[in-house]
Amino acid sequence: MNIFSSVLVDYSTTEIRSALYYLGRHLKQASFASDYAKDIFDDGSKISPSEEVKTLTIKLLKFIELHSKKLASEFDDLEFNFWVTKINEIDSSLDPDITEEKKLNILKKISDFSVKN
């Protein structure tokens, strides 16, 4: 997450994960952006992302484009794959893997629930 840490510091895990989703959508659609003007935040869902998520998405996109010294629509396959891999790495690092001990503790808590008729 180091590459984006200065941009992500003030946001919650949920906001970061949502922004990464929209950023990934933008990168995938960037080469087609000139063909149509689709809003990257419109994914057919009835719920729109928060202003914080939109702001973070734009910040991340600007960061990537500044770092790359080109627009996302100009990325070749290698650059696209590099950034999508980075996005995936960040997303994967947001929730640490659950340990066996935590699994057992959760299962114990679940089994402690009793259903009363």
Secondary structure as UniProt FT lines:
FT   HELIX           2..4
FT   HELIX           5..8
FT   TURN            9..10
FT   HELIX           13..29
FT   HELIX           30..32
FT   TURN            33..35
FT   TURN            40..41
FT   HELIX           51..68
FT   HELIX           72..74
FT   HELIX           77..94
FT   HELIX           100..112
//
